[in-house]
Amino acid sequence: MTDSVPGRTLGIVGGGQLGRMLGEAALPLGVETIVVDPTPDCPAVPPGAEQIVGDFDDTTAIEELAEKADVLTLEIELADPEILASVGKTTGTPIHPVPKDLRVTRDKLEEKQVLAGAGISVADFRSVESPADLEIAFEELGKPLMLKARRGGYDGRGNALLDSVEAARDSFGELSGLIAEELIDFDRELSLMGVRGQTGADTYPVAETVHEDEILRETLVPAQTDDQVLEQAEAVALDVLEMFEGRGVFGIELFEVDGEVLVNEIAPRPHNSGHYTIEGTVTSQFENHVRAVLGLPLGSTELREPTAMANLLGDGNEARKGSVSGVEDVLSMPGVHFHWYGKEEIRPLRKMGHLTASGPDLPENRTVVTDALERLHFDTEVN
């Protein structure tokens, strides 16, 4: 291991699409990447990452990763903060974000409690450890409400909009380890990528996000809202970053409600809503994450041009192996950028890739990526 930039090694817990794009951003900096992931030949491998095959809570695999790397980071919250803390103490390898940060963000109840304790506005919430707790939550927060698993849920999994204890049992089984949140009638959903470096913090432009079935479909930048909301969102994001100790990119999901900004959830890593930064900003969220965790100066987060992003999601009703067609047609469209994540299996609503278009007219960019998305189709492999 070395202190010079070329030749340094970044260890990543997780080798999915975020690990792939972190590897792509690290290579031009002369930084090598190694990942721990349970899927052999995971998406992060093709850009040049070495892989240690192991689960995200495999202590032996993560110790091996730490011994080979100058710094450890993560691309998935399934990493166990207690294992990371133990490995960091044993090997002396720095870990960013620090395990303490992950303890907060991987538990939706603790995250809300820490945010509220810091004076940051969030939806009203209650802990649910029994049917009686849920009945009280209905009385105090109203019906319907959003019920979430405290740990492990993302992309709509582990979340349900419910109006009765019976419906909650159908969705979650045992009613414990949950958080109930007031249903927010928001004007728009916003997202903002923040980055903590060694000597300070910065924010990316405020983005507007469009979800369907709680899965991100589009990111539009800059968000089409008034300046007061934009300034408030940036200020809230900086307040959120102050809560944490570790370095790196944090994805901050927000609600705009009657001119006020509420924090929804935080991801201690690059985030799908920030993928537009690869083409849309001077320095992508992935490059700045690599810079931050290695203690390098941060790059500019300035928006080059208004940018629209659309996710390419798996279709059908079951998992299958296949490929995507229509790529050449899409690449013939001026200004369109296509990103394929290299996942072998197509699953319903699984994030398989994304498209971006940048230019002076944001509505036109949105039309372009929507058109491009419609030209792509999944083909099923025939045995």
Secondary structure, DSSP 8 states (H G I E B T S, - for coil): --SSSTT-EEEEE--SHHHHHHHHHHGGGT-EEEEEESSTT-TTTTTT-EEEE--TT-HHHHHHHHHH-SEEEES-TTS-HHHHHHHHHHH---BSS-HHHHHHHTSHHHHHHHHHHTT--B--EEEESSHHHHHHHHHHH-SSEEEEESSS--TTTTEEEESSHHHHHHHHSS--SEEEEE----SEEEEEEEEE-SS-EEE---EEEEEETTEEEEEEES-SS-HHHHHHHHHHHHHHHHT--S-EEEEEEEEEETTEEEEEEEESS--GGGTTHHHHBSS-HHHHHHHHHTT-------BSS-EEEEEEE--SSS-EEEEEE-HHHHHTSTTEEEEE---SEE-TT-EEEEEEEESS-HHHHHHHHHHHHHT-EEEE---
